[in-house]
Amino acid sequence: MTVLLAIDEGTSSCRTVAFDLDGNIKALSQKELQQHFPQQGWVEHDACEIRDRQLETLVDVIGQLGDEASSIAGVGITNQRETVVVWDRRTGEPIHRAIVWQDRRTALEMERLAGEDGVEDMVRERTGLVLDPYFSASKLKWILDHVDGARAAARDGHLAFGTIECWLLWCFTGGKTHATDVSNAARTMLFDITRECWCDELLQLFDIPESVLPEVVDCAGHFGMIDGFDGLSVNGMIGDQQSALFGQGCQIAGDAKTTYGTGCFLLMNTGTQHVVSESGLLSTIAWRLPGSETVFALEGSVFMGGASIQWLRDGLGIIKSAPEVNSLAASVPDTDGVVMVPAFAGLGAPHWDAWGRAAILGMSRGTTSAHIARATLEGVAMSVGDVLQAMEMDSGITLHELKVDGGAAASNLLMQMQSDVLDTTVCRPTMLETTAWGAAAMAGLGAGVYQSADDVAGHWQLDRQFKPEVDQSHRAVKMQQWKRAVDSVRGWARQVDVE
């Protein structure tokens, strides 16, 4: 058995990737996923489209493999996290569109809960998370409260809840398996990450009936056979950012990575220690392997990374394809004082402001599309810089290198900006598909192809290092300018009462 498959369901696309046991890509298929924006701040996906597109890519990759398809050892699922699907167990059909992690419709509800005595501290203590619409619990509550008959159906045991990997596993196994792994359960705001179980106190807080919840399992194991595919089994499940941490070989406490996808996500392995953040970061479960202690991580999330570049293409129309941003931004030596804060979906870590919104500041008559493009890349790098600064404060560790992956990590200009902002060496691997590789490797562990996580880490190879090229005074000026810009967008979308 010499092939591993990863089902990589992201925010903007559905993909299946085939790897050999050394982590080399053998086949890949990708389908774009439609985004739905019913109202300002609302983001939805069609869960049936996710299921169908994902199956299409799976069929495509198996076709590309040809005779080698008989050598598939197992399938791993990795997914956009926090996105909520609720479906009817009797029909297998969703009762509402999936509410995406970027969705901000429950911001007022989160504010109300934050104002209640002791709630915020209790949530942080149990889950390692902050009260924010980002996480699954308030989205699930919204569906139960707003879909006709949903609460009665849930009370009668007819409804099932899951994040995307759970939904796909249910669909792939013909409804035989309703399960989520610990890395995804930890992102729901309903899971106690210390006791590693669903939390009755949180279920009561969000008025969630226990009957809708999936079983929580390890990240590697045997989770069911895929209907219609002879001998194909799901052997790994892990949330996309934890998967990238695993795929980057970050097995030692203090190892860290940033993934540049739709958003940017910086994770640091904290070993078996659950580090409580004092700086606005998240404490989360990285992974749990059979017979091993749970591994934890600190995490900071920037909601708009690669999606900010997509906005330059689809919103402003100043580029025709995402890679064009590099040549456009490189056509000017600097931003000429322009600062772009990419808070299109609010400010994530360490600020956590659901009402913050994106802004371009410092423009003059001399500002061009090139300055805006460069400021957008710089804004992404600066946002990651805020997260790293908070992470170093929480962990007491000064990072000397940061591993990177994801589509935008291919940009030499962005990676150099990132090194300059962080004053840290940025290490890019030869293979940027580390999220998919992490899930495939989990499947390898679950299928017995690999014996330990160390077997996976040994396949990481360096492509290029980026070292800081700016002096401290220049960096200090940039950071001060950035802080002023972030402060100016805080609370922007909050409704103002006019007498």
Order of alpha helices (4+ residues) and beta strands (2+ residues): beta-beta-beta-beta-alpha-beta-beta-beta-alpha-alpha-alpha-alpha-beta-alpha-beta-alpha-beta-beta-alpha-beta-beta-alpha-beta-beta-beta-beta-alpha-alpha-beta-beta-alpha-beta-alpha-beta-alpha-alpha-beta-alpha
